[in-house]
Each structure stands twice: as structure tokens, then as C-alpha cells.
């Protein structure tokens, strides 16, 4: 009778350990997946930042070559200006 009681307690203990092991493995898998998603998000953010910096540099380079984009003329010139002044 005592042998069966010890065996029953042993089985319950083994089932408890198996449950804990399965939960620990699931938690480790979840944490690993979170780490992968975080690394992917970080890489994507760094790529977007690099793209934004490159676009800003290209824009600055373009406005330094063609300053009229940045500072348009206040008064129109040419035939249009004469027509507007006459009317």
C-alpha cells in the first residue's frame, strides 16, 4: 500500500516536472521569436533612417546646384513681366 502511494506521488511529481519543462520551452521559444522580431524592426528602422539621410543629402546637393529651387525670383522677368505691368 505504501509502495503504491510512493509510486502515485512519484508519477504526480514527474507530471509536474514535465509540465514545467514544456512551459519553459514555450517561454524560451516566445522570447527567441520576440528577439528576432525586435532585431528585424531595428534593422528596418536603421534602413529607413539611412534612406531619409540620403534623401536629405540629395535634396541639399540639388538645391546647392540649382539655388533657384530654394530662392525663387520675387519678380517675374521677360515678356510676362511687361504684360503684367501694362495691365
HUUR-V966153 format. One line per field, one symbol per residue. phi: phi as a letter, one per 20 degrees, with the letter a starting at -180 (. if undefined). psi: psi as a letter, one per 20 degrees, with the letter a starting at -180 (. if undefined). burial: 1 if it has 9 or more other C-alpha atoms within 8 Angstrom, else 0. A space follows every 10 residues. Layout:
phi=???
psi=???
burial=???
This chain:
phi=.fffffffff ffffffffff ffffffffff ffffffffff ffffffffff ffffffffff ffffecfffe cfffdfdnff ffffffe
psi=ghghgggghg ggghhggggg gghhgggggg hghggghghg hgggghghgh gggghghhgh hghhhnihhh nqphpqrbhh ghghhh.
burial=0000000000 0000000000 0000000000 0000000000 0000000000 0000000000 0010000000 0000000000 1100000
